[in-house]
Amino acid sequence: MDVHNVIRSQFHAALEMLRQSVTRCPDALWDDPAGNAAFWHVAYHALFYTNLYLSESEATFAPWPKRRETYHLLGPAPWPPYPAPEITEPYTKADILEYVAFCDAQVDALTPRLDLDAASGFDWLPMSKLELQIYSIRHLQQHTGELMDRLGGRAGVEVDWVGMR
C-alpha cells in the first residue's frame, strides 16, 4: 500500500466535498456569521491550514497568492498579544473555489515528497508528518461538515459524500 496515495486520495475527497459546499452555498448564507464566523471565513480557514500543513515547515510555506493576513484566524490568535483577525472584506465564492483548486494542486505536488517519518515541521504540533496529514484531513473535514450542516439545516441543500478520489 502506498500511504502517500491514500493521503492524496483522502485530501482530494475532502476538498471535493468542500468545493461542493461552496458551490451550493446560497448567497444569503455566504456572509452570514452563523455561529462564530461567516461561511466563506470557515471555508478559507480550512483551506489555509490545509495549504500550510502540506508544507515541510512554516519556513517553507508557500501561501496562496491571494492570502490576506490574519484571515485564517476564526477568533483571537492563540499567542500574545492575542490579536483578533482584521477582516475588511469577504472573499468571493470564485476566490474560495480558486483556493480549493490551489490546494488540490498542492496535494498533488507536495504529498509525494512528504517524509512521513519526519517530525511535523511545526513546533506547535509535536507529531510525525504522517500524523499531521491525518490531523489536517480531519480538520478540513470537520469544517466541511460544519458548512454542510449549515447548508442542510438553513437552506435544505445537500452535499454528496465523496469516499475517495
Buried (B, 14 or more C-beta within 10 A) or exposed (E): EEEBEBBBBBBBBBBBBBBBBBEBBEEEBBEBEBEEBBBBBBBBBBBBBBBBBBBBEEEEBEBBEEEBEEBBBBEEEEEEEEEEBEBEEBBEBEBBBBBBEBBBEBBEEBBEEBEBEEBBBBEEBEEBBBEBBBBBBEBBBEBBBBBBBBBEEBEEBEBEEBEEB
